[in-house]
């Protein structure tokens, strides 16, 4: 961003410029500082101090030619001062030497992009999944602690403590701010993709809140990783999955506010540009002939959006393939639904009943069981299953959809009994 000519600037202009930089470039600046400091908490603190200094300095002297470069240079100086005031050890001495060399260089026009390192640190498997999500949103995307707390329905102090504990664990465990070696990449990238996809699904359910759309934040992250680590089929699969799912977002609820599965959605509301983009990315990933779980999942999503309705036999086959990668009860549940929808409801119900011990507290299991009990004629058991699924529904829209199906069941029972 080009600055104005030297000279005083209004407080409003300074605040707007600083807000723009911190909103769009905070992750890049924080990653560059962390790469030198190896200390995320210190990097955050000195960047914030530099931002506070900018309010005064830019107001007095005008906006710098490169606000991002100015903030990075000032943050480095503040970090050097902090490190010099503490007990020195080899690591601090090394950090001071690196920072001093960087600080002595001219104000940078281009900030080195170290965000991939930061993402891998924030998404390290040693951190609990929710902490990974929160730390990634805070450090890489620049969301505020209150924004993240609202997205996850947590109290702000609770989320603040979660973030503090995560940063402390990174420091105590010596989690590196580095891109994994080739032999570590497959295991570590899975943790990153899991984290980012949870950000996406949280936003898909919650919608846009306070101007922050977690679906867009997740897409930003996955596109960033795709750009920084190109030609990875699983990263492309995750990106395609988000694009195809997001394309249906405006159709996911009906006019009555109830959730609708893809087969019942108004297809005129689907975003055709996103569908085309998602399918192009999927084709690129599949052409690499390195199949993985995200590519299979996006192929399933594509089959759900087939012309004429979901291709259930193909979906069932893909879930069989996915089980080879993820042999979990949830994947088995999805396979059971696909088998039922492909024309074998009793077989699907039997597969669902076999999961009772694993998924009896899982809301989608109760919903799927209710539908198949209804289809196979066990109306009494279906009614109980619907009631349990409604009680556990995560959103009012999901509860409304199930409530409509329960009304249909009651209508069928009334019609059959002649009441």
N, C-alpha and C positions, 0 to 999 in steps of 0.2 A: 504494500500500500504506500503510495507516494505521500509525503508530508506536505504541509503548506510552507510558504517562505518563512525564514527565521523571523521571530518576533513574538510578542505576547499572543496567546490564544485564549478564547473565552472558556470559562469553566465547563460550559455545556459541550463545546467542541472537543475539549480534552476528554471529558467523561465518555462521550460517544466513541471517540477514537480508541480509547483504552478498552471500553467494553467490546468493541469489534475485535480487537486483537486477542483479548483474553477468551472470547467466545470461540474464535475460529483457529487460533494459533497456540492456545495454551498447551495442548497435548504435544505439539512439536517442540515448543520451548522447554516444557518439563522433561521430555525425553532427552533432549540435548544436554540439559543440566544433569540429569540422573546418570547419563552415560559417563560423565566425568566424576561425579560425586559418589556414585554407587550407594546413594542414600536418598530414598524417595521422600522421606519426611523433610530432610534438610532442603532438598530441591524445591519442594512446595513452599517452604517457609521463605527462602530467599527470593523466589519468583514473586510471591505476594508482597514482600518488602519492596522489591523493584517496582511493582505496580503502584504501590502507595507513593513511592518517590516520584513516579511519572506524573502524578496528579499535580504536584508542585512544580517540578522542573519544566514540564511541557507547557503549563500555564504561564510560566515566566519567560521561557525562551522560544516557545513555539513547538509545533510537532516536529520530531526528527524526520530525516529523510527515510529512515527505516525504523519504525516504531518497534518491530520485532527484534531487530538487531540491537537497538538501544536497551530494551528490557533484558536481553540475554547478557549483554556486557555488564550492566549494573548488577544483575543477579550474581554473576560470577565474582564481582568485586566483593559483594556482601558475603558470599560463601567463603572467600579467602579470609575476610575479617573474622568470620565465625570460627573457622578452623584454626586460625592462629591464636585465638583466645582460649582454646581448649588444650587439654593435655595431648601433646603430639605423640603419634606412633607412626609406624611405617606406612600404614594405609592413608593416614591424614597427610603425611608428608608427600606421598605420591599424588594425592588429590590436589594439594596446593600447587605442586609443580605443574600438573596438567592445566589447572585453572589459570595459573599465572601465564603460561604460554598462550592459552586461548584468549585471555583478557588483554594481552599485549598486542594481539593481532588487530588489524583494522576492523571497525564495526562491520559485521557480516551482512552482505546483501541476501545471501541464501543460507537459511538455517539448515544444518545437516539433519536429515530425517532419520532419527533414531527410534521412531515409535514402535517398530517391530520388536526391538529389545524390550521396551517398556510393556508391550502387550504380553510377551511371554513371561515376564516377571509377575505381572498382575494376575495372569491365568495359570500360575504354577499349580500342579496337582496337590502340593502340600497345603494349599489354602482350601478351605471349605467353599463349595460352589457358590453360595450366595455372596460370600466375601469376595470371590473372584469377580463376580458380576458387578458388585458395588464399586470395587477398586478400579475396574476397567472403565466404568462410566465416569468416575470421578477424575481419574488421572489422564485417560486418553481422550475421552469425549468432553471433559470439562463440565459435566453436570454438577450442580451444587449438591451438598449433603441434603438439604430439604427436598430438592427435586427427586433424588434417589429414594429418600424415605417415603415420599408420597407414592412413588411407583410401586414400592413393595409393601405398602400399607404398614410401615414401621414408624415408630416415634422418632423424631429427629435425633434426640440424644442417643437412642439405641443404635441408629445407623452410624452416628458419629463414632461411637465406641467400636462398632464393627470395623469401620475403616481404620481406626487407630490400631486395633489389634492386628489387622492384616498387614499394615505397614511394619509394625513391630516384629511380626513373625518373619517377614521378608528379611529384615535386618538380622534377627537372631539366628535364623537358619542359614544365612549366607546365600540366599537365593540369588543367582546371578542375573544381571541385566544384560543378557546376551541371547542371540539367536542360537538354538540348539545345533549341535553337530549333526551330520547326516544320519548317523545311526540312532540318534535320539529324536529326530524330527517326527517320525510317524506317531510316537506315543505322546509327544508334547503338543503337536498340532491338534490332536483330538481334544485335549483339554481346552485349547483356545476356541475351537469351533463349537464345542459344547457350551462354553460360556457365552459366546456371541449369539448362539441360537436361542439360549434362554432369555437374553436381552430382547431378541426379536419376538418370541412368543409372549413375553410379558407385555410388550407394547401392543401386540396384536389384540390381546384381550382387553387391555386397559384403555386403548385409544390415545389420542393426543391430550396431554394435560399440561396446563401452564405453558403452552407453546413448545414443549419438548415431546417429540415423537420417538419413542424407543425403537420402533421399527426402522425409522430412518437412521437412528444412531447405529443400529446393528448393521444396516446395509452399508453405512459409511465405513464401519470397521472391517467388514468382510471385503469390500472393494479395496480398502487400503492394504489389507493383507494380500489380496490377489495381485495388486500392483507391485508390492514390495517382494512378493514371492510368487512370480508368475509360473504358469505351466504346471500347477499342482491340481490334479483332477478332483480331489476331495474338496479343496477350497472352492473350485469352480462349482462343484455339486452343491455346496452349502449356499453359495451365492444364487444359483439357479433356484434352489428351494425357496429362498426368501422372496425372490422376484415373482415366482408363480403363486406363492401363498398370498403375498401382498396384493397381487392383481385382483384377488377375489374380495378384498377387504370391504369395499363399499356394498357388497352383496351378502355379507355374512349374517346380517339380520334382516328379517322381513319387515313389512310395514307395521306389524303389531309389536315389533321389538324383540321377537323371539329369534334365537340362533337358528341358522339354516345350514345343513350340510351342503357340500358342493353340488350334489345331484338335485337339490331343490332350489338352488339359487337362481336369481334373475340374471341370466348370462349377459344381458345388455349392459349391466353395471360393471362387468369385468373390464379391467384395464388392458386393452389389446396390445398396447406398446410394451407393457411389462411382461405380458405373456410371450410376445415375440422375442424379447430380450432374454427371458428365462429359458426358452426353448433353444435359443442360439447358444447360450452358455452351456446348457446341458449337452447339446450335440458336440460342442468342443471338448467337454470333459469325457464323454463316452468314447470319442475318437482316440483318446490316449490309451484305451484298453487296460486301464488299471482300476477295476471296479472296487468300490468301497461303499460304506453304509449311506453316506450323504447322496451319492449318485443314485443308489437304489431308492432312497426316500423321495428324491425329486422325480424319479421315473414314476413312482406311485402317484405323486401329486399330479403329474402330467396325465396319467391314465384316468384320474378322477375328473379331469377336465376335457375328456375326449368328446368329440362331436357325437351327439346322440345319447350322451350320458356316460357315467363311469363304466370302464371296462373291467368288471369285477373278476372274471377268470384271470386276466392278465395281472390284476392287482394281487390276487391270491398267490400267483406264481412268484411275484416279486417279494411278497412277504416271506415266502419259503426261503428265498435267497437271502433276505435280510436276517433271518434267524441264524444263518451261518456266521454272520458278523456280530450280531447282538442277540444271543439266546436268552432273552428276558421275558418275564411274564407279560409285560405290556405289549411286546411285539407278538407274542402268542395270542393275546386278546385281539389285536388288530387282524391277525391272520384268521381267527375264528369268525370275525364279522365279515371279512372278505369271502370266506368259504360259504357262509350263510347267504350273502347277497348274490353269490354266483349260482344260487339255485339249490343249496343244500342246508336249509335252516336247522334241521334236527342235528346234523353233523356239527354245524357251528355251535349250537347250543351245548352239545356234549363237550366240545372243546372249552367252552366258557365255564361250564360247571366244574371241569377239572382244575380250574384256576382259583377255586373258592378259597383255598388256604392262603394263596399268595396275594390275592387282590380284593379280599372282602371289605377293605376300607377304602378302596379306590373307586371314586365316583363313576368314571366311564365304564367300569365293569358292571356296576348295577344298571346303568343306562342300557348297555348292550344286551345284558341278560333280560331286561324288561321287554325290549323290542322282540327278542327271539321267543320268549315265553308267550308273548302276544301273538306272534305269527304261527306258533305251533299249537295254539288253542288253550294254553293253561292260563286262563284269564285271572284266576284268583292269585296265583303266584306272580303273574305279571303286574297286577295292581300293587302288590307289596313292594316289588322291585322298583316300580316307577316312583312310589312314595319315598323310598330310600334314596333313589337317584336325585329326586327333586330336593330333598333335605340336604344333600351333600353338594348340590350344584354350585360351582365357583362364582357364577354371575347370575343376575336376574334374567338375562337373555336366555341363558341355558335352562334355567328353571321354567321359564315361560314356554320354551319349545317342548320340554318334557310334559309340562302341564297340558298342552294341546293334545299330545299323544295319549295322555291318560283320559282326557275327555272323549277321544275317539274310541278308546277301549270301553269306557262306560257305555257309550252309545251302541257299540256292537253287542255288549252283554244285554242291554235293554231290548234291542231289536230281536236278538235270538230267543229271549224269554217271552217276548210278546207283551212286555209291560208298558 
